[in-house]
Amino acid sequence: MPRRMIRAARNFSLDRSGNIAIAFMFALTALLMAAGVAANYAVATTAKGELQGAADAAALAGAKELSLADSNRVNVPSVVQAVVDSFLGANIAPGAVRGYDVSTNIIDVANAPLQVDVKLTAISKGPFGSGLGLGPTKIAVESVATVVGKPNVCVLALDPSAMGTIYLQKSAKVAGQNCGVYSNSTHPNGIKAFNSSMLTASVICSAGGKAGSKGNFTPDPLTDCPQFDDPLAGVPEPAPGGCPAVSPPLVIANVTATLNAGVYCGGITIKGAANVTFGPGIYTIENGPLLVQDTASIAAVNAGFFFNGAKASFTFTAGASVNLIAPKSGQMAGLLFFASRSQANLQFLISSNNARQLLGTIYLPEGQLTINANAPVADQSAYTAIVARKLTADAGPTIVLNTNYTLTDVPVPNGIRGAGMPVELAR
């Protein structure tokens, strides 16, 4: 090798400036890699938290859908997808993930509660990418919601589209004890509560929306719930009485009397200081009202009232006393009042300030029930359920809808128990 080449090689080996530059480049690359890893990890961790929140919300929503309309399980995945889309659209940073996949599974095992299992997977896009050898991060989260318990129906309003199918105003209160309040109306104001009124239940559910402040409801109503089929639609109506279209009512005034089951054409008016006891059986009130007014009182054990024909309804005025217990057996077992499905727009009114025993189910599929008493209603009943086209609570009543089924031998009609169920996160 020529001498000048040997000297050049020796000089190069002794020059440390190039080594420092190379070392610096390696160090800088390592620092950038560390910073990139940290930044990408932070983005992925934040994104994972948002995905977990979306999965939790979606699992709960899916379980609620399952609990409220068990026959419509096919709807659960679409409900889950909609909740995930909405949650992530509102909460996750733009570009934090590159798409996401949603998997929904309904777990239905014998002797175990129903569950909805939601899994979300996504690819996180950090600020540092493949230029530094840092690829995308796969994120996977899971949430399981369980359907627990079975609250019973305390109110089901059947009108599918009207405003205020359940309507509270002034200082009216409706208190459902371990039961649910449901409105089938898809109207944006399907449930309304104004002034100092209060609606409480285990669950409040509107197929449409609700109007009123948060202080009017406990808990806040669920909206866009599925509509319920009439749980009593399969109960046959008692035979009509075959009365003339116009019949004079039976009038009982200022006496003590006992009535027997049967057909009462033109209705029954009980007034003055009359005291009437209804014997066991079915009373068909046809082409007229059951009217209890003044300071009259009525009582019945094991009796059911069927309303059929024009003007067939009931009215209990403020001074009247009402103490009624539904049949224990027979065609109207568990049904205290039953209005014909063929008679629309009938008005039923409870203004009595002494109607504390109304034990059984009030079934008015085409009727509107208005309660405007100024004292507790039905609070001494073991249970009371209301299935009507509409329910209005006005003035100042406290309508107490108990579900103490074990305290009475009056049966609960099929469909009144367990139409809706609360849900909770299992994991």
C-alpha positions in Angstrom: 0.0 0.0 0.0 1.4 3.5 -0.8 2.6 5.5 2.1 0.1 8.3 1.6 -2.8 5.9 1.8 -1.5 4.4 5.0 -1.2 8.0 6.5 -4.7 8.8 5.4 -6.1 5.7 7.0 -4.3 6.4 10.2 -5.6 10.0 10.3 -9.1 8.9 9.7 -9.0 6.4 12.5 -7.8 9.1 14.8 -10.6 11.6 13.8 -13.3 11.3 16.6 -15.7 13.9 15.2 -17.4 11.4 12.8 -17.9 8.8 15.6 -19.6 11.5 17.7 -21.9 12.3 14.9 -22.8 8.6 14.4 -23.3 8.1 18.1 -25.5 11.2 18.2 -27.6 9.9 15.3 -28.1 6.5 17.1 -29.1 8.3 20.3 -31.5 10.6 18.6 -33.1 7.7 16.8 -33.5 5.9 20.1 -35.0 9.0 21.8 -37.4 9.5 18.9 -38.4 5.9 19.1 -39.1 6.2 22.8 -41.1 9.4 22.3 -43.0 7.7 19.5 -43.8 4.7 21.6 -44.9 6.8 24.5 -47.1 9.0 22.3 -48.6 6.1 20.4 -49.3 4.3 23.7 -51.0 7.4 25.1 -53.2 7.7 22.1 -54.0 4.0 22.2 -54.8 4.1 25.9 -57.1 7.0 25.5 -58.8 5.4 22.5 -59.2 2.1 24.5 -60.9 4.0 27.3 -63.4 5.5 24.9 -64.0 2.2 23.3 -64.6 0.7 26.7 -67.1 3.4 27.5 -68.9 2.8 24.2 -69.0 -1.0 24.9 -70.4 -0.4 28.4 -73.1 1.9 27.1 -74.0 -0.3 24.2 -74.2 -3.5 26.4 -76.5 -1.8 28.8 -78.7 -0.5 26.0 -78.8 -3.9 24.4 -79.8 -5.5 27.7 -82.5 -2.9 28.2 -83.8 -3.7 24.7 -83.7 -7.4 25.5 -85.5 -6.9 28.8 -88.2 -4.7 27.4 -89.0 -6.7 24.3 -87.7 -10.2 24.7 -89.4 -11.4 21.5 -87.5 -8.9 19.5 -84.0 -10.2 20.0 -83.1 -9.5 16.4 -83.2 -5.8 17.3 -80.5 -6.0 19.9 -77.4 -5.9 17.6 -78.8 -2.8 15.8 -79.4 -1.1 19.1 -75.8 -1.9 20.2 -74.4 -0.6 16.9 -76.3 2.6 17.1 -75.1 3.3 20.7 -71.5 2.6 19.8 -71.7 4.9 16.7 -73.2 7.7 18.8 -70.9 7.3 21.7 -67.7 7.2 19.7 -68.9 10.0 17.4 -69.4 12.2 20.4 -66.3 11.2 22.5 -63.4 9.8 20.6 -60.8 12.2 19.0 -61.0 12.4 15.2 -58.5 10.0 13.6 -57.7 8.2 16.9 -58.8 4.9 15.4 -59.0 3.5 11.9 -62.4 2.0 11.8 -63.9 -0.3 14.4 -65.9 -3.6 14.5 -68.8 -4.4 16.8 -69.8 -8.0 17.8 -73.0 -8.6 19.8 -73.8 -11.9 21.4 -76.9 -12.7 23.5 -76.1 -15.3 26.2 -79.1 -17.3 27.2 -78.2 -20.2 29.5 -80.8 -22.2 31.4 -81.1 -21.2 35.1 -78.9 -18.1 34.5 -79.8 -14.5 33.8 -79.9 -13.2 30.3 -76.7 -11.3 29.2 -75.6 -9.2 26.3 -71.9 -9.5 25.4 -70.5 -6.6 23.3 -66.9 -6.8 21.9 -65.2 -3.9 20.1 -62.0 -4.0 18.1 -60.2 -1.2 16.4 -56.8 -0.1 15.1 -55.2 2.9 16.8 -53.4 5.4 14.7 -50.7 7.1 16.7 -48.8 10.2 15.6 -45.6 8.2 14.9 -46.0 5.6 12.2 -44.0 3.1 10.2 -41.2 5.6 9.4 -39.9 4.8 12.8 -40.9 1.1 12.6 -43.9 1.7 14.7 -47.0 0.0 13.3 -50.7 0.5 14.2 -51.9 -0.8 17.6 -54.9 -3.2 17.7 -57.3 -2.5 20.5 -59.9 -5.0 21.9 -62.5 -4.3 24.6 -65.5 -6.3 26.0 -68.5 -5.5 28.1 -71.2 -7.8 29.4 -74.6 -6.5 30.8 -76.9 -8.7 32.7 -80.7 -8.6 32.9 -81.6 -8.8 36.6 -84.9 -9.0 38.4 -88.3 -8.6 36.9 -90.3 -5.5 37.8 -94.0 -5.8 37.1 -96.4 -3.6 35.1 -97.9 -0.9 37.3 -99.0 1.3 34.3 -99.2 0.5 30.6 -100.7 3.2 28.3 -101.7 1.6 25.0 -102.3 4.5 22.7 -99.7 4.2 20.0 -99.4 7.8 18.9 -101.1 10.3 21.1 -99.4 13.1 23.1 -99.6 12.6 26.9 -100.7 9.0 27.0 -99.4 9.2 30.6 -100.0 12.8 31.8 -99.4 14.2 35.3 -99.9 17.8 36.3 -100.4 20.1 39.3 -99.3 18.1 42.4 -100.3 14.7 41.2 -98.1 11.8 42.2 -97.9 8.2 40.8 -95.8 5.9 42.8 -95.0 2.5 41.3 -93.6 0.1 43.9 -91.2 -2.4 42.3 -92.9 -2.1 38.9 -92.6 -0.3 35.6 -94.5 2.5 33.9 -94.7 2.2 30.1 -96.1 4.4 27.3 -96.7 2.9 23.9 -97.0 6.3 22.3 -94.3 7.2 19.7 -95.2 10.9 20.2 -92.2 13.1 21.2 -94.3 14.0 24.4 -95.7 10.5 25.0 -95.2 10.9 28.7 -95.8 14.3 30.3 -95.3 15.5 33.9 -95.5 19.2 34.8 -95.7 21.6 37.8 -94.9 19.7 41.0 -96.1 16.4 39.8 -94.0 13.3 40.3 -93.8 9.9 38.6 -91.7 7.2 40.3 -91.2 3.6 39.4 -88.5 1.0 39.0 -88.4 1.9 35.3 -90.2 4.5 33.2 -90.2 3.8 29.5 -91.6 5.8 26.6 -91.8 4.5 23.0 -91.5 8.1 22.0 -90.3 10.9 24.2 -91.1 12.7 27.4 -91.9 16.3 28.5 -91.1 17.6 31.9 -88.1 18.4 34.1 -85.8 15.9 35.6 -87.4 16.6 39.0 -90.7 15.2 37.7 -89.4 11.7 37.2 -87.5 9.1 39.2 -85.7 7.6 37.4 -85.4 9.7 34.2 -87.6 8.0 31.6 -86.0 5.8 28.9 -87.1 7.0 25.5 -87.4 5.2 22.1 -88.4 2.0 23.9 -90.1 -0.8 22.1 -93.9 -0.8 22.1 -95.6 -3.5 24.1 -98.4 -5.7 23.0 -101.4 -5.5 25.2 -100.6 -8.2 27.8 -104.3 -8.8 28.4 -105.4 -8.9 24.7 -106.0 -12.6 24.9 -108.5 -12.4 27.9 -112.0 -13.0 26.5 -114.7 -10.5 27.3 -117.7 -11.5 29.3 -120.8 -11.9 27.3 -122.7 -8.6 26.7 -126.0 -8.2 28.4 -128.2 -7.7 25.3 -129.8 -4.5 26.8 -131.9 -2.0 24.9 -129.8 1.0 23.6 -131.6 3.2 26.0 -132.4 1.9 29.5 -133.1 3.6 32.8 -130.4 3.1 35.4 -130.8 1.4 38.7 -130.9 4.2 41.3 -130.0 3.5 45.0 -130.3 6.5 47.3 -129.9 6.8 51.1 -130.3 3.1 51.9 -128.2 0.1 52.7 -128.4 -2.6 50.0 -126.7 -5.7 48.6 -126.6 -6.4 44.9 -126.1 -9.7 43.1 -123.9 -10.3 40.1 -125.6 -10.0 36.7 -126.5 -7.5 33.9 -127.4 -3.9 34.8 -128.9 -2.2 31.8 -128.6 1.6 31.9 -126.0 1.4 34.7 -126.2 1.9 38.4 -126.4 5.2 40.3 -125.6 5.2 44.0 -126.1 8.5 45.8 -126.9 10.3 49.0 -125.8 8.3 52.0 -126.4 4.9 50.4 -124.2 2.0 51.4 -124.0 -0.8 48.8 -122.3 -4.1 48.9 -121.7 -6.1 45.7 -121.8 -9.8 46.1 -119.2 -12.1 44.4 -119.3 -12.5 40.6 -119.3 -10.4 37.4 -121.4 -7.2 37.1 -122.0 -6.2 33.5 -122.7 -2.5 33.4 -124.3 -1.9 30.0 -125.3 1.3 28.2 -124.8 3.5 31.2 -122.3 4.4 34.0 -121.5 3.1 37.4 -121.9 6.3 39.3 -121.1 6.7 43.0 -121.7 10.2 44.3 -122.4 12.4 47.3 -121.3 10.5 50.4 -122.4 7.1 49.2 -120.1 4.1 49.7 -119.6 0.8 47.8 -117.7 -2.3 48.8 -117.0 -5.6 47.1 -115.0 -8.8 47.6 -114.4 -11.2 44.8 -116.3 -9.0 42.3 -115.4 -7.8 38.8 -117.1 -5.0 36.7 -117.4 -5.3 32.9 -118.4 -2.2 31.0 -120.1 -2.5 27.6 -122.0 -0.3 25.3 -122.7 3.5 25.1 -121.8 5.5 28.1 -120.6 2.4 30.0 -118.0 3.8 32.4 -117.5 4.5 36.1 -117.4 7.8 38.1 -116.5 8.0 41.8 -117.0 11.6 43.0 -115.0 13.3 45.8 -117.2 12.4 48.8 -117.8 8.8 47.8 -116.1 5.8 49.4 -114.8 2.9 47.3 -113.5 -0.4 48.6 -113.2 -3.1 45.9 -111.4 -6.4 45.6 -111.2 -8.3 42.3 -112.4 -11.9 41.7 -110.1 -14.7 42.9 -111.2 -17.1 40.1 -113.4 -17.3 37.0 -113.4 -15.3 33.8 -112.4 -12.0 35.4 -109.9 -13.5 37.9 -107.6 -10.6 39.0 -109.5 -8.1 36.9 -111.3 -5.4 38.9 -112.5 -3.4 35.9 -112.7 -4.5 32.3 -114.0 -2.2 29.5 -115.1 -3.6 26.2 -112.5 -3.4 23.5 -115.2 -2.3 21.0 -116.2 0.9 22.8 -113.8 3.7 22.1 -113.2 7.0 23.9 -114.9 6.1 27.2 -114.0 8.3 30.1 -113.4 6.7 33.6 -113.0 9.0 36.6 -111.8 8.5 40.1 -112.3 11.7 42.2 -113.0 9.9 45.4 -110.9 10.9 48.4 -111.5 7.5 50.0 -110.6 5.0 47.3 -107.7 3.3 49.1 -108.6 -0.3 48.3 -108.7 -1.1 44.6 -107.2 -4.5 44.6 -106.7 -6.0 41.1 -106.1 -4.9 37.6 -107.9 -2.0 36.0 -108.2 -2.9 32.3 -109.5 -0.2 30.0 -108.0 -0.9 26.6 -109.9 1.8 24.7 -110.7 4.1 27.6 -109.1 7.0 29.4 -108.7 6.9 33.1 -108.5 10.2 35.0 -107.6 10.3 38.7 -108.0 13.7 40.3 -108.6 13.0 44.0 -106.8 14.9 46.7 -106.0 11.9 48.9 -104.1 8.7 48.4 -105.6 6.2 45.9 -105.1 2.4 46.1 -102.4 2.7 48.7 -104.1 0.0 50.9 -104.3 -2.5 48.1 -101.9 -5.4 48.0 -101.5 -4.7 44.3 -103.0 -2.5 41.7 -102.1 -2.4 38.0 -103.5 -0.1 35.3 -103.6 -1.0 31.6 -105.5 1.7 29.7 -105.4 3.6 26.5 -104.5 6.8 28.5 -103.9 7.7 32.1 -104.2 11.2 33.5 -103.4 12.2 37.0 -104.6 15.7 37.9 -105.0 17.9 41.0 -103.2 16.3 44.0 -103.7 12.5 44.2 -101.0 10.1 45.3 -101.7 7.0 43.3 -99.9 4.1 44.9 -99.5 1.0 42.8 -98.2 -1.8 45.0 -97.0 -5.2 43.9 -97.3 -7.1 47.1 -98.6 -10.2 45.4 -97.9 -12.6 48.2 -100.2 -10.7 50.5 -103.4 -11.6 48.6 -105.0 -14.6 47.0 -106.3 -12.4 44.2 -104.3 -13.7 41.2 -102.2 -11.4 39.0 -103.2 -11.8 35.3 -100.7 -13.2 33.0 -98.6 -10.5 31.4 -98.7 -8.1 34.3 -95.6 -9.6 35.9 -92.2 -9.1 34.5 -92.8 -7.0 31.3 -89.6 -5.1 32.0 -86.4 -5.8 33.8 -83.5 -3.7 35.2 -80.0 -4.3 33.9 -76.5 -3.9 35.2 -72.9 -4.4 34.0 -71.5 -7.8 34.9 -68.0 -7.0 33.5 
